[in-house]
Amino acid sequence: MIALGSDHGGFELKQEIMAYLKEKNIPFKDYGTYSTESCDYADYAELACNAIVAGECEKGILICGTGIGISMAANKIKGIRAAACSEHFSAKYTRLHNDANVLCLGGRVIGPGTACELVDLFLNTEFEGGRHALRVNKITALENK
């Protein structure tokens, strides 16, 4: 199950991503927002990321205008490793090397075609582990300081 969330700036791109996930038969839960009415991205980052931490969802996709604000909010939640990506290399390597569990996208930065390609890369790239696991463990240790 994939947790989805957006603010008003990411709402339209989230609709495109939901259609893509439905087409690929990938289950998801939409944690809002449900319109283009102005709202705060932190609220939806929290809802979606809490579902990941609780084990209700495996990964998340969050969208705001740039992907940056919602990634900052998501990374405040213990257990979340969110990455704002707008191109293929970062979307692949944030999974491969960083074991990111949340992909953040900018609805005002990339179009739906690129967004769906990044979602596909993110969801289908496995964590490489090895020396990268040591680094991810250090990130996790920072949460406990």
N, CA, C and O atoms as a GROMACS GRO file, in nm:
protein
  580
    1MET      N    1   0.085  -0.118   0.000
    1MET     CA    2   0.000   0.000   0.000
    1MET      C    3   0.090   0.124   0.000
    1MET      O    4   0.187   0.132   0.075
    2ILE      N    5   0.056   0.219  -0.084
    2ILE     CA    6   0.130   0.344  -0.097
    2ILE      C    7   0.047   0.456  -0.036
    2ILE      O    8  -0.071   0.471  -0.068
    3ALA      N    9   0.108   0.535   0.052
    3ALA     CA   10   0.042   0.651   0.111
    3ALA      C   11   0.064   0.771   0.020
    3ALA      O   12   0.177   0.800  -0.019
    4LEU      N   13  -0.044   0.840  -0.013
    4LEU     CA   14  -0.036   0.961  -0.095
    4LEU      C   15  -0.082   1.081  -0.015
    4LEU      O   16  -0.173   1.071   0.067
    5GLY      N   17  -0.017   1.194  -0.039
    5GLY     CA   18  -0.059   1.317   0.024
    5GLY      C   19  -0.011   1.436  -0.056
    5GLY      O   20   0.092   1.429  -0.123
    6SER      N   21  -0.086   1.545  -0.048
    6SER     CA   22  -0.046   1.666  -0.119
    6SER      C   23  -0.111   1.787  -0.054
    6SER      O   24  -0.207   1.775   0.022
    7ASP      N   25  -0.056   1.902  -0.086
    7ASP     CA   26  -0.126   2.025  -0.056
    7ASP      C   27  -0.194   2.071  -0.185
    7ASP      O   28  -0.199   1.996  -0.283
    8HIS      N   29  -0.247   2.192  -0.184
    8HIS     CA   30  -0.317   2.244  -0.302
    8HIS      C   31  -0.225   2.254  -0.424
    8HIS      O   32  -0.270   2.234  -0.537
    9GLY      N   33  -0.096   2.285  -0.402
    9GLY     CA   34  -0.001   2.296  -0.513
    9GLY      C   35   0.032   2.164  -0.579
    9GLY      O   36   0.080   2.161  -0.692
   10GLY      N   37   0.007   2.054  -0.509
   10GLY     CA   38   0.034   1.922  -0.564
   10GLY      C   39  -0.090   1.843  -0.598
   10GLY      O   40  -0.080   1.730  -0.646
   11PHE      N   41  -0.206   1.900  -0.572
   11PHE     CA   42  -0.331   1.826  -0.589
   11PHE      C   43  -0.348   1.770  -0.731
   11PHE      O   44  -0.379   1.652  -0.747
   12GLU      N   45  -0.328   1.853  -0.833
   12GLU     CA   46  -0.352   1.807  -0.970
   12GLU      C   47  -0.254   1.698  -1.011
   12GLU      O   48  -0.293   1.601  -1.076
   13LEU      N   49  -0.128   1.711  -0.972
   13LEU     CA   50  -0.030   1.606  -1.004
   13LEU      C   51  -0.064   1.478  -0.928
   13LEU      O   52  -0.045   1.368  -0.980
   14LYS      N   53  -0.113   1.492  -0.806
   14LYS     CA   54  -0.152   1.372  -0.729
   14LYS      C   55  -0.263   1.298  -0.802
   14LYS      O   56  -0.265   1.175  -0.802
   15GLN      N   57  -0.356   1.369  -0.864
   15GLN     CA   58  -0.464   1.304  -0.940
   15GLN      C   59  -0.406   1.221  -1.055
   15GLN      O   60  -0.451   1.110  -1.081
   16GLU      N   61  -0.306   1.275  -1.123
   16GLU     CA   62  -0.240   1.203  -1.233
   16GLU      C   63  -0.170   1.078  -1.181
   16GLU      O   64  -0.176   0.972  -1.243
   17ILE      N   65  -0.103   1.091  -1.067
   17ILE     CA   66  -0.031   0.977  -1.009
   17ILE      C   67  -0.130   0.870  -0.962
   17ILE      O   68  -0.103   0.751  -0.977
   18MET      N   69  -0.242   0.911  -0.906
   18MET     CA   70  -0.344   0.813  -0.864
   18MET      C   71  -0.395   0.735  -0.984
   18MET      O   72  -0.414   0.614  -0.976
   19ALA      N   73  -0.418   0.804  -1.096
   19ALA     CA   74  -0.464   0.735  -1.217
   19ALA      C   75  -0.358   0.635  -1.264
   19ALA      O   76  -0.391   0.525  -1.308
   20TYR      N   77  -0.232   0.674  -1.256
   20TYR     CA   78  -0.122   0.586  -1.296
   20TYR      C   79  -0.116   0.463  -1.205
   20TYR      O   80  -0.102   0.351  -1.254
   21LEU      N   81  -0.127   0.484  -1.076
   21LEU     CA   82  -0.123   0.371  -0.981
   21LEU      C   83  -0.241   0.277  -1.004
   21LEU      O   84  -0.225   0.155  -0.998
   22LYS      N   85  -0.358   0.332  -1.031
   22LYS     CA   86  -0.475   0.248  -1.062
   22LYS      C   87  -0.450   0.165  -1.186
   22LYS      O   88  -0.481   0.046  -1.189
   23GLU      N   89  -0.394   0.228  -1.290
   23GLU     CA   90  -0.363   0.159  -1.415
   23GLU      C   91  -0.266   0.043  -1.392
   23GLU      O   92  -0.276  -0.060  -1.458
   24LYS      N   93  -0.173   0.060  -1.301
   24LYS     CA   94  -0.072  -0.041  -1.270
   24LYS      C   95  -0.116  -0.137  -1.160
   24LYS      O   96  -0.040  -0.224  -1.118
   25ASN      N   97  -0.240  -0.121  -1.112
   25ASN     CA   98  -0.294  -0.204  -1.004
   25ASN      C   99  -0.209  -0.199  -0.878
   25ASN      O  100  -0.189  -0.300  -0.811
   26ILE      N  101  -0.160  -0.081  -0.845
   26ILE     CA  102  -0.081  -0.059  -0.724
   26ILE      C  103  -0.174   0.004  -0.621
   26ILE      O  104  -0.224   0.115  -0.643
   27PRO      N  105  -0.197  -0.064  -0.509
   27PRO     CA  106  -0.289  -0.010  -0.410
   27PRO      C  107  -0.232   0.114  -0.340
   27PRO      O  108  -0.112   0.122  -0.313
   28PHE      N  109  -0.320   0.208  -0.312
   28PHE     CA  110  -0.278   0.331  -0.244
   28PHE      C  111  -0.392   0.382  -0.157
   28PHE      O  112  -0.508   0.343  -0.172
   29LYS      N  113  -0.354   0.470  -0.065
   29LYS     CA  114  -0.453   0.541   0.016
   29LYS      C  115  -0.420   0.689   0.008
   29LYS      O  116  -0.306   0.730   0.029
   30ASP      N  117  -0.521   0.768  -0.023
   30ASP     CA  118  -0.506   0.913  -0.037
   30ASP      C  119  -0.538   0.979   0.097
   30ASP      O  120  -0.650   0.970   0.147
   31TYR      N  121  -0.438   1.046   0.154
   31TYR     CA  122  -0.454   1.114   0.283
   31TYR      C  123  -0.485   1.262   0.267
   31TYR      O  124  -0.477   1.338   0.364
   32GLY      N  125  -0.519   1.305   0.146
   32GLY     CA  126  -0.557   1.443   0.122
   32GLY      C  127  -0.441   1.524   0.067
   32GLY      O  128  -0.328   1.475   0.056
   33THR      N  129  -0.470   1.640   0.036
   33THR     CA  130  -0.589   1.718   0.035
   33THR      C  131  -0.679   1.671  -0.079
   33THR      O  132  -0.636   1.595  -0.167
   34TYR      N  133  -0.801   1.717  -0.076
   34TYR     CA  134  -0.898   1.668  -0.174
   34TYR      C  135  -0.949   1.778  -0.266
   34TYR      O  136  -1.052   1.762  -0.331
   35SER      N  137  -0.877   1.890  -0.272
   35SER     CA  138  -0.915   2.001  -0.360
   35SER      C  139  -0.795   2.092  -0.380
   35SER      O  140  -0.688   2.070  -0.324
   36THR      N  141  -0.815   2.195  -0.461
   36THR     CA  142  -0.710   2.294  -0.483
   36THR      C  143  -0.722   2.413  -0.388
   36THR      O  144  -0.653   2.513  -0.405
   37GLU      N  145  -0.808   2.401  -0.289
   37GLU     CA  146  -0.822   2.508  -0.189
   37GLU      C  147  -0.694   2.514  -0.104
   37GLU      O  148  -0.641   2.410  -0.063
   38SER      N  149  -0.646   2.634  -0.079
   38SER     CA  150  -0.522   2.654  -0.006
   38SER      C  151  -0.521   2.579   0.127
   38SER      O  152  -0.618   2.583   0.203
   39CYS      N  153  -0.409   2.510   0.154
   39CYS     CA  154  -0.394   2.432   0.276
   39CYS      C  155  -0.246   2.419   0.309
   39CYS      O  156  -0.161   2.468   0.234
   40ASP      N  157  -0.214   2.355   0.418
   40ASP     CA  158  -0.076   2.344   0.465
   40ASP      C  159  -0.021   2.204   0.440
   40ASP      O  160  -0.078   2.104   0.485
   41TYR      N  161   0.090   2.197   0.369
   41TYR     CA  162   0.149   2.068   0.331
   41TYR      C  163   0.189   1.983   0.450
   41TYR      O  164   0.184   1.860   0.443
   42ALA      N  165   0.229   2.046   0.561
   42ALA     CA  166   0.273   1.970   0.678
   42ALA      C  167   0.163   1.878   0.731
   42ALA      O  168   0.191   1.768   0.779
   43ASP      N  169   0.038   1.922   0.721
   43ASP     CA  170  -0.073   1.841   0.772
   43ASP      C  171  -0.085   1.710   0.696
   43ASP      O  172  -0.110   1.605   0.756
   44TYR      N  173  -0.067   1.714   0.565
   44TYR     CA  174  -0.084   1.595   0.482
   44TYR      C  175   0.042   1.508   0.484
   44TYR      O  176   0.033   1.386   0.471
   45ALA      N  177   0.158   1.570   0.500
   45ALA     CA  178   0.280   1.493   0.518
   45ALA      C  179   0.268   1.410   0.645
   45ALA      O  180   0.304   1.292   0.647
   46GLU      N  181   0.218   1.471   0.751
   46GLU     CA  182   0.205   1.401   0.879
   46GLU      C  183   0.109   1.282   0.868
   46GLU      O  184   0.141   1.173   0.914
   47LEU      N  185  -0.006   1.302   0.807
   47LEU     CA  186  -0.104   1.194   0.794
   47LEU      C  187  -0.046   1.076   0.716
   47LEU      O  188  -0.055   0.961   0.760
   48ALA      N  189   0.013   1.104   0.600
   48ALA     CA  190   0.066   0.997   0.516
   48ALA      C  191   0.185   0.928   0.582
   48ALA      O  192   0.195   0.805   0.580
   49CYS      N  193   0.274   1.006   0.641
   49CYS     CA  194   0.394   0.947   0.702
   49CYS      C  195   0.361   0.867   0.827
   49CYS      O  196   0.426   0.766   0.854
   50ASN      N  197   0.263   0.910   0.903
   50ASN     CA  198   0.221   0.831   1.020
   50ASN      C  199   0.170   0.695   0.978
   50ASN      O  200   0.189   0.597   1.049
   51ALA      N  201   0.106   0.687   0.862
   51ALA     CA  202   0.058   0.558   0.811
   51ALA      C  203   0.176   0.467   0.775
   51ALA      O  204   0.168   0.345   0.792
   52ILE      N  205   0.284   0.525   0.726
   52ILE     CA  206   0.403   0.445   0.694
   52ILE      C  207   0.469   0.396   0.822
   52ILE      O  208   0.501   0.278   0.834
   53VAL      N  209   0.488   0.485   0.917
   53VAL     CA  210   0.552   0.448   1.043
   53VAL      C  211   0.470   0.342   1.116
   53VAL      O  212   0.526   0.252   1.180
   54ALA      N  213   0.337   0.351   1.107
   54ALA     CA  214   0.249   0.254   1.173
   54ALA      C  215   0.243   0.120   1.099
   54ALA      O  216   0.186   0.024   1.150
   55GLY      N  217   0.302   0.112   0.980
   55GLY     CA  218   0.300  -0.012   0.903
   55GLY      C  219   0.176  -0.031   0.818
   55GLY      O  220   0.158  -0.137   0.759
   56GLU      N  221   0.091   0.071   0.810
   56GLU     CA  222  -0.030   0.061   0.728
   56GLU      C  223   0.003   0.075   0.579
   56GLU      O  224  -0.068   0.022   0.494
   57CYS      N  225   0.112   0.146   0.549
   57CYS     CA  226   0.158   0.164   0.412
   57CYS      C  227   0.308   0.137   0.407
   57CYS      O  228   0.379   0.159   0.505
   58GLU      N  229   0.354   0.090   0.293
   58GLU     CA  230   0.496   0.054   0.278
   58GLU      C  231   0.581   0.176   0.244
   58GLU      O  232   0.688   0.195   0.302
   59LYS      N  233   0.533   0.258   0.152
   59LYS     CA  234   0.605   0.377   0.106
   59LYS      C  235   0.505   0.489   0.086
   59LYS      O  236   0.384   0.470   0.094
   60GLY      N  237   0.559   0.608   0.059
   60GLY     CA  238   0.472   0.722   0.037
   60GLY      C  239   0.517   0.807  -0.080
   60GLY      O  240   0.633   0.808  -0.119
   61ILE      N  241   0.420   0.880  -0.134
   61ILE     CA  242   0.445   0.980  -0.238
   61ILE      C  243   0.373   1.106  -0.193
   61ILE      O  244   0.252   1.108  -0.175
   62LEU      N  245   0.450   1.212  -0.176
   62LEU     CA  246   0.397   1.340  -0.130
   62LEU      C  247   0.426   1.446  -0.235
   62LEU      O  248   0.529   1.443  -0.301
   63ILE      N  249   0.332   1.540  -0.250
   63ILE     CA  250   0.345   1.641  -0.354
   63ILE      C  251   0.302   1.777  -0.300
   63ILE      O  252   0.194   1.791  -0.242
   64CYS      N  253   0.387   1.875  -0.321
   64CYS     CA  254   0.350   2.015  -0.298
   64CYS      C  255   0.394   2.092  -0.422
   64CYS      O  256   0.421   2.031  -0.525
   65GLY      N  257   0.402   2.223  -0.414
   65GLY     CA  258   0.441   2.300  -0.532
   65GLY      C  259   0.578   2.265  -0.584
   65GLY      O  260   0.597   2.248  -0.704
   66THR      N  261   0.676   2.254  -0.493
   66THR     CA  262   0.814   2.224  -0.534
   66THR      C  263   0.859   2.084  -0.492
   66THR      O  264   0.955   2.032  -0.549
   67GLY      N  265   0.794   2.024  -0.395
   67GLY     CA  266   0.838   1.898  -0.336
   67GLY      C  267   0.930   1.920  -0.218
   67GLY      O  268   0.956   1.827  -0.142
   68ILE      N  269   0.978   2.041  -0.201
   68ILE     CA  270   1.076   2.069  -0.096
   68ILE      C  271   1.009   2.086   0.040
   68ILE      O  272   1.050   2.022   0.137
   69GLY      N  273   0.909   2.170   0.049
   69GLY     CA  274   0.843   2.194   0.178
   69GLY      C  275   0.784   2.067   0.237
   69GLY      O  276   0.801   2.040   0.356
   70ILE      N  277   0.717   1.990   0.155
   70ILE     CA  278   0.654   1.868   0.206
   70ILE      C  279   0.758   1.764   0.244
   70ILE      O  280   0.735   1.682   0.334
   71SER      N  281   0.876   1.766   0.178
   71SER     CA  282   0.984   1.674   0.217
   71SER      C  283   1.043   1.716   0.351
   71SER      O  284   1.078   1.632   0.433
   72MET      N  285   1.055   1.847   0.373
   72MET     CA  286   1.106   1.895   0.501
   72MET      C  287   1.013   1.854   0.615
   72MET      O  288   1.059   1.810   0.720
   73ALA      N  289   0.883   1.868   0.593
   73ALA     CA  290   0.785   1.829   0.695
   73ALA      C  291   0.792   1.678   0.719
   73ALA      O  292   0.792   1.634   0.834
   74ALA      N  293   0.797   1.600   0.612
   74ALA     CA  294   0.799   1.454   0.624
   74ALA      C  295   0.921   1.407   0.702
   74ALA      O  296   0.911   1.316   0.784
   75ASN      N  297   1.035   1.470   0.678
   75ASN     CA  298   1.158   1.427   0.743
   75ASN      C  299   1.163   1.459   0.892
   75ASN      O  300   1.255   1.416   0.961
   76LYS      N  301   1.068   1.532   0.942
   76LYS     CA  302   1.059   1.558   1.086
   76LYS      C  303   0.996   1.441   1.160
   76LYS      O  304   1.001   1.435   1.283
   77ILE      N  305   0.938   1.348   1.086
   77ILE     CA  306   0.869   1.235   1.148
   77ILE      C  307   0.967   1.118   1.160
   77ILE      O  308   1.025   1.073   1.061
   78LYS      N  309   0.985   1.072   1.282
   78LYS     CA  310   1.079   0.964   1.310
   78LYS      C  311   1.045   0.841   1.226
   78LYS      O  312   0.931   0.795   1.223
   79GLY      N  313   1.147   0.788   1.157
   79GLY     CA  314   1.128   0.671   1.073
   79GLY      C  315   1.107   0.703   0.927
   79GLY      O  316   1.100   0.612   0.844
   80ILE      N  317   1.098   0.830   0.894
   80ILE     CA  318   1.077   0.870   0.755
   80ILE      C  319   1.207   0.920   0.695
   80ILE      O  320   1.280   0.998   0.756
   81ARG      N  321   1.233   0.873   0.574
   81ARG     CA  322   1.344   0.922   0.493
   81ARG      C  323   1.283   0.966   0.360
   81ARG      O  324   1.264   0.886   0.269
   82ALA      N  325   1.254   1.096   0.353
   82ALA     CA  326   1.187   1.152   0.236
   82ALA      C  327   1.287   1.225   0.148
   82ALA      O  328   1.378   1.292   0.197
   83ALA      N  329   1.270   1.212   0.017
   83ALA     CA  330   1.358   1.277  -0.079
   83ALA      C  331   1.277   1.349  -0.184
   83ALA      O  332   1.189   1.291  -0.248
   84ALA      N  333   1.308   1.477  -0.202
   84ALA     CA  334   1.247   1.555  -0.311
   84ALA      C  335   1.328   1.527  -0.438
   84ALA      O  336   1.448   1.551  -0.442
   85CYS      N  337   1.260   1.477  -0.540
   85CYS     CA  338   1.328   1.441  -0.664
   85CYS      C  339   1.254   1.502  -0.783
   85CYS      O  340   1.131   1.512  -0.783
   86SER      N  341   1.331   1.542  -0.883
   86SER     CA  342   1.269   1.594  -1.004
   86SER      C  343   1.332   1.533  -1.130
   86SER      O  344   1.299   1.572  -1.242
   87GLU      N  345   1.422   1.436  -1.109
   87GLU     CA  346   1.482   1.369  -1.224
   87GLU      C  347   1.512   1.223  -1.187
   87GLU      O  348   1.507   1.184  -1.071
   88HIS      N  349   1.542   1.144  -1.289
   88HIS     CA  350   1.551   1.000  -1.278
   88HIS      C  351   1.663   0.951  -1.186
   88HIS      O  352   1.641   0.861  -1.104
   89PHE      N  353   1.783   1.007  -1.198
   89PHE     CA  354   1.896   0.959  -1.120
   89PHE      C  355   1.868   0.966  -0.970
   89PHE      O  356   1.891   0.869  -0.898
   90SER      N  357   1.818   1.080  -0.924
   90SER     CA  358   1.790   1.096  -0.781
   90SER      C  359   1.680   1.001  -0.734
   90SER      O  360   1.690   0.943  -0.625
   91ALA      N  361   1.575   0.985  -0.814
   91ALA     CA  362   1.466   0.896  -0.776
   91ALA      C  363   1.514   0.751  -0.762
   91ALA      O  364   1.467   0.678  -0.675
   92LYS      N  365   1.605   0.711  -0.847
   92LYS     CA  366   1.658   0.575  -0.840
   92LYS      C  367   1.753   0.559  -0.722
   92LYS      O  368   1.741   0.464  -0.644
   93TYR      N  369   1.847   0.651  -0.708
   93TYR     CA  370   1.950   0.635  -0.607
   93TYR      C  371   1.905   0.668  -0.466
   93TYR      O  372   1.970   0.626  -0.370
   94THR      N  373   1.796   0.741  -0.452
   94THR     CA  374   1.746   0.762  -0.316
   94THR      C  375   1.690   0.634  -0.259
   94THR      O  376   1.684   0.617  -0.137
   95ARG      N  377   1.648   0.544  -0.345
   95ARG     CA  378   1.606   0.409  -0.301
   95ARG      C  379   1.728   0.318  -0.290
   95ARG      O  380   1.747   0.250  -0.189
   96LEU      N  381   1.809   0.315  -0.393
   96LEU     CA  382   1.922   0.224  -0.402
   96LEU      C  383   2.022   0.246  -0.288
   96LEU      O  384   2.069   0.149  -0.229
   97HIS      N  385   2.054   0.371  -0.258
   97HIS     CA  386   2.157   0.401  -0.158
   97HIS      C  387   2.105   0.455  -0.026
   97HIS      O  388   2.170   0.437   0.077
   98ASN      N  389   1.989   0.521  -0.027
   98ASN     CA  390   1.939   0.585   0.095
   98ASN      C  391   1.820   0.515   0.157
   98ASN      O  392   1.777   0.552   0.267
   99ASP      N  393   1.766   0.415   0.092
   99ASP     CA  394   1.647   0.343   0.139
   99ASP      C  395   1.535   0.440   0.175
   99ASP      O  396   1.465   0.420   0.274
  100ALA      N  397   1.518   0.544   0.094
  100ALA     CA  398   1.411   0.641   0.118
  100ALA      C  399   1.277   0.569   0.114
  100ALA      O  400   1.256   0.479   0.033
  101ASN      N  401   1.187   0.610   0.202
  101ASN     CA  402   1.054   0.549   0.202
  101ASN      C  403   0.945   0.646   0.157
  101ASN      O  404   0.828   0.610   0.151
  102VAL      N  405   0.985   0.769   0.125
  102VAL     CA  406   0.890   0.868   0.074
  102VAL      C  407   0.953   0.945  -0.042
  102VAL      O  408   1.064   0.997  -0.029
  103LEU      N  409   0.883   0.950  -0.153
  103LEU     CA  410   0.921   1.030  -0.269
  103LEU      C  411   0.840   1.158  -0.266
  103LEU      O  412   0.718   1.153  -0.255
  104CYS      N  413   0.907   1.272  -0.276
  104CYS     CA  414   0.839   1.401  -0.278
  104CYS      C  415   0.859   1.465  -0.415
  104CYS      O  416   0.970   1.470  -0.467
  105LEU      N  417   0.750   1.513  -0.470
  105LEU     CA  418   0.750   1.571  -0.604
  105LEU      C  419   0.692   1.711  -0.602
  105LEU      O  420   0.614   1.747  -0.513
  106GLY      N  421   0.730   1.790  -0.702
  106GLY     CA  422   0.679   1.926  -0.715
  106GLY      C  423   0.578   1.937  -0.826
  106GLY      O  424   0.611   1.920  -0.944
  107GLY      N  425   0.455   1.964  -0.790
  107GLY     CA  426   0.348   1.977  -0.889
  107GLY      C  427   0.367   2.095  -0.982
  107GLY      O  428   0.309   2.099  -1.090
  108ARG      N  429   0.447   2.193  -0.940
  108ARG     CA  430   0.475   2.309  -1.024
  108ARG      C  431   0.614   2.300  -1.088
  108ARG      O  432   0.660   2.396  -1.151
  109VAL      N  433   0.680   2.184  -1.073
  109VAL     CA  434   0.817   2.167  -1.120
  109VAL      C  435   0.824   2.066  -1.234
  109VAL      O  436   0.897   2.087  -1.331
  110ILE      N  437   0.750   1.956  -1.222
  110ILE     CA  438   0.756   1.851  -1.324
  110ILE      C  439   0.615   1.820  -1.374
  110ILE      O  440   0.516   1.846  -1.307
  111GLY      N  441   0.609   1.764  -1.492
  111GLY     CA  442   0.482   1.725  -1.551
  111GLY      C  443   0.444   1.584  -1.514
  111GLY      O  444   0.524   1.512  -1.454
  112PRO      N  445   0.323   1.544  -1.548
  112PRO     CA  446   0.274   1.410  -1.510
  112PRO      C  447   0.352   1.295  -1.572
  112PRO      O  448   0.366   1.191  -1.508
  113GLY      N  449   0.403   1.311  -1.694
  113GLY     CA  450   0.479   1.202  -1.756
  113GLY      C  451   0.606   1.172  -1.678
  113GLY      O  452   0.634   1.057  -1.646
  114THR      N  453   0.682   1.276  -1.648
  114THR     CA  454   0.804   1.258  -1.568
  114THR      C  455   0.770   1.209  -1.429
  114THR      O  456   0.838   1.120  -1.376
  115ALA      N  457   0.666   1.264  -1.369
  115ALA     CA  458   0.627   1.224  -1.234
  115ALA      C  459   0.599   1.074  -1.228
  115ALA      O  460   0.645   1.006  -1.137
  116CYS      N  461   0.525   1.023  -1.323
  116CYS     CA  462   0.491   0.880  -1.323
  116CYS      C  463   0.614   0.794  -1.347
  116CYS      O  464   0.625   0.684  -1.291
  117GLU      N  465   0.708   0.841  -1.428
  117GLU     CA  466   0.834   0.768  -1.447
  117GLU      C  467   0.913   0.764  -1.316
  117GLU      O  468   0.971   0.661  -1.281
  118LEU      N  469   0.915   0.875  -1.243
  118LEU     CA  470   0.986   0.880  -1.116
  118LEU      C  471   0.920   0.791  -1.013
  118LEU      O  472   0.988   0.723  -0.936
  119VAL      N  473   0.788   0.790  -1.010
  119VAL     CA  474   0.714   0.702  -0.920
  119VAL      C  475   0.750   0.557  -0.950
  119VAL      O  476   0.776   0.479  -0.859
  120ASP      N  477   0.752   0.521  -1.078
  120ASP     CA  478   0.785   0.384  -1.118
  120ASP      C  479   0.925   0.346  -1.073
  120ASP      O  480   0.945   0.238  -1.018
  121LEU      N  481   1.022   0.433  -1.095
  121LEU     CA  482   1.160   0.408  -1.051
  121LEU      C  483   1.166   0.391  -0.900
  121LEU      O  484   1.227   0.297  -0.850
  122PHE      N  485   1.102   0.481  -0.829
  122PHE     CA  486   1.104   0.479  -0.683
  122PHE      C  487   1.043   0.350  -0.629
  122PHE      O  488   1.100   0.287  -0.540
  123LEU      N  489   0.929   0.312  -0.681
  123LEU     CA  490   0.859   0.194  -0.629
  123LEU      C  491   0.926   0.063  -0.668
  123LEU      O  492   0.908  -0.038  -0.600
  124ASN      N  493   1.002   0.062  -0.777
  124ASN     CA  494   1.059  -0.063  -0.827
  124ASN      C  495   1.210  -0.077  -0.806
  124ASN      O  496   1.270  -0.172  -0.857
  125THR      N  497   1.271   0.014  -0.735
  125THR     CA  498   1.413   0.005  -0.706
  125THR      C  499   1.431  -0.042  -0.563
  125THR      O  500   1.378   0.018  -0.469
  126GLU      N  501   1.506  -0.149  -0.547
  126GLU     CA  502   1.531  -0.205  -0.414
  126GLU      C  503   1.653  -0.140  -0.350
  126GLU      O  504   1.744  -0.096  -0.420
  127PHE      N  505   1.655  -0.135  -0.219
  127PHE     CA  506   1.768  -0.084  -0.144
  127PHE      C  507   1.885  -0.180  -0.162
  127PHE      O  508   1.869  -0.302  -0.150
  128GLU      N  509   2.003  -0.126  -0.192
  128GLU     CA  510   2.121  -0.206  -0.218
  128GLU      C  511   2.183  -0.264  -0.090
  128GLU      O  512   2.248  -0.368  -0.096
  129GLY      N  513   2.165  -0.198   0.022
  129GLY     CA  514   2.222  -0.246   0.148
  129GLY      C  515   2.372  -0.231   0.152
  129GLY      O  516   2.426  -0.133   0.100
  130GLY      N  517   2.442  -0.328   0.213
  130GLY     CA  518   2.588  -0.324   0.221
  130GLY      C  519   2.636  -0.199   0.292
  130GLY      O  520   2.585  -0.163   0.398
  131ARG      N  521   2.736  -0.133   0.233
  131ARG     CA  522   2.791  -0.013   0.296
  131ARG      C  523   2.687   0.097   0.313
  131ARG      O  524   2.699   0.183   0.401
  132HIS      N  525   2.585   0.094   0.228
  132HIS     CA  526   2.479   0.195   0.237
  132HIS      C  527   2.393   0.175   0.362
  132HIS      O  528   2.339   0.271   0.416
  133ALA      N  529   2.380   0.052   0.405
  133ALA     CA  530   2.302   0.024   0.527
  133ALA      C  531   2.366   0.090   0.648
  133ALA      O  532   2.296   0.139   0.737
  134LEU      N  533   2.498   0.092   0.652
  134LEU     CA  534   2.567   0.159   0.762
  134LEU      C  535   2.534   0.308   0.765
  134LEU      O  536   2.516   0.366   0.872
  135ARG      N  537   2.528   0.369   0.650
  135ARG     CA  538   2.496   0.512   0.640
  135ARG      C  539   2.351   0.539   0.678
  135ARG      O  540   2.322   0.637   0.747
  136VAL      N  541   2.260   0.453   0.633
  136VAL     CA  542   2.120   0.469   0.670
  136VAL      C  543   2.104   0.452   0.821
  136VAL      O  544   2.026   0.524   0.884
  137ASN      N  545   2.178   0.359   0.880
  137ASN     CA  546   2.173   0.342   1.026
  137ASN      C  547   2.220   0.468   1.098
  137ASN      O  548   2.168   0.501   1.204
  138LYS      N  549   2.317   0.538   1.042
  138LYS     CA  550   2.363   0.662   1.102
  138LYS      C  551   2.254   0.771   1.093
  138LYS      O  552   2.239   0.852   1.185
  139ILE      N  553   2.182   0.773   0.985
  139ILE     CA  554   2.069   0.867   0.972
  139ILE      C  555   1.966   0.835   1.080
  139ILE      O  556   1.916   0.925   1.148
  140THR      N  557   1.934   0.708   1.096
  140THR     CA  558   1.836   0.667   1.197
  140THR      C  559   1.885   0.705   1.336
  140THR      O  560   1.805   0.748   1.419
  141ALA      N  561   2.015   0.688   1.363
  141ALA     CA  562   2.070   0.724   1.494
  141ALA      C  563   2.054   0.872   1.524
  141ALA      O  564   2.040   0.910   1.640
  142LEU      N  565   2.057   0.956   1.423
  142LEU     CA  566   2.037   1.099   1.444
  142LEU      C  567   1.900   1.132   1.501
  142LEU      O  568   1.883   1.230   1.572
  143GLU      N  569   1.802   1.048   1.469
  143GLU     CA  570   1.666   1.069   1.520
  143GLU      C  571   1.658   1.050   1.671
  143GLU      O  572   1.567   1.101   1.736
  144ASN      N  573   1.754   0.978   1.725
  144ASN     CA  574   1.751   0.943   1.868
  144ASN      C  575   1.840   1.032   1.953
  144ASN      O  576   1.856   1.007   2.073
  145LYS      N  577   1.899   1.135   1.894
  145LYS     CA  578   1.987   1.225   1.971
  145LYS      C  579   1.908   1.335   2.037
  145LYS      O  580   1.966   1.419   2.106
   0.00000   0.00000   0.00000
